[in-house]
């Protein structure tokens, strides 16, 4: 069982509101990720982190921002939500990648965001 | 660069049918290969993985063999159940992508009773 938690699971907010999606993991993993996914569709990496005070942008441009002040916590913030941000956001974590380690990524259950 | 190609879905089968979902990859060296599954309304879970050529990953009746010669990692199950209905993602991780996971587009599997 993966110990990675996301809140809220479901959220409906109005356009222009600020929203923070929380993600916490208790596995002590250094690497954490945020993916954006429309239902049943491809995963798009939007942010990742190698460890505390490290944040990198992923393959898909996103208006969101992230922070990594503590190993276990990797929140994602949208300063001004728009309907185009409506999607599922998946947080994930893994151990630091080593050759042959397999690099298994553990996912949270996802946060479904609807912006109206 | 690295890439993963999966067969397009949806794949629709009857219960107890044999399942194959094709996955081929492009990468240099010896990447690790994965299958993840996403049940409706949930996040992704690791289904199985293989870290070197000719390894076979297996879990919950699913199997996939790492074939270096054909750069493939096809997912198979001998007898599917309705509860196997989900989206299946093939992925790889290798040194030349800095061990970031490279994902396939996903294949939706629908099993009818």
HADDOCK unambig.tbl for C-alpha pairs under 7 A between the chains (distance, minus, plus):
assign (segid A and resid 40 and name CA) (segid B and resid 87 and name CA) 6.29 0.50 0.50
assign (segid A and resid 41 and name CA) (segid B and resid 105 and name CA) 6.77 0.50 0.50
assign (segid A and resid 41 and name CA) (segid B and resid 106 and name CA) 6.61 0.50 0.50
assign (segid A and resid 42 and name CA) (segid B and resid 105 and name CA) 4.71 0.50 0.50
assign (segid A and resid 42 and name CA) (segid B and resid 106 and name CA) 6.16 0.50 0.50
assign (segid A and resid 90 and name CA) (segid B and resid 43 and name CA) 6.78 0.50 0.50
assign (segid A and resid 97 and name CA) (segid B and resid 99 and name CA) 5.81 0.50 0.50
assign (segid A and resid 100 and name CA) (segid B and resid 51 and name CA) 6.08 0.50 0.50
assign (segid A and resid 102 and name CA) (segid B and resid 32 and name CA) 5.68 0.50 0.50
assign (segid A and resid 102 and name CA) (segid B and resid 51 and name CA) 5.87 0.50 0.50
assign (segid A and resid 106 and name CA) (segid B and resid 45 and name CA) 6.92 0.50 0.50
assign (segid A and resid 107 and name CA) (segid B and resid 43 and name CA) 6.00 0.50 0.50
assign (segid A and resid 107 and name CA) (segid B and resid 44 and name CA) 5.76 0.50 0.50
assign (segid A and resid 107 and name CA) (segid B and resid 45 and name CA) 6.69 0.50 0.50
assign (segid A and resid 108 and name CA) (segid B and resid 43 and name CA) 5.81 0.50 0.50
assign (segid A and resid 109 and name CA) (segid B and resid 42 and name CA) 5.17 0.50 0.50
assign (segid A and resid 109 and name CA) (segid B and resid 43 and name CA) 4.16 0.50 0.50
assign (segid A and resid 110 and name CA) (segid B and resid 42 and name CA) 6.67 0.50 0.50
assign (segid A and resid 110 and name CA) (segid B and resid 43 and name CA) 5.49 0.50 0.50
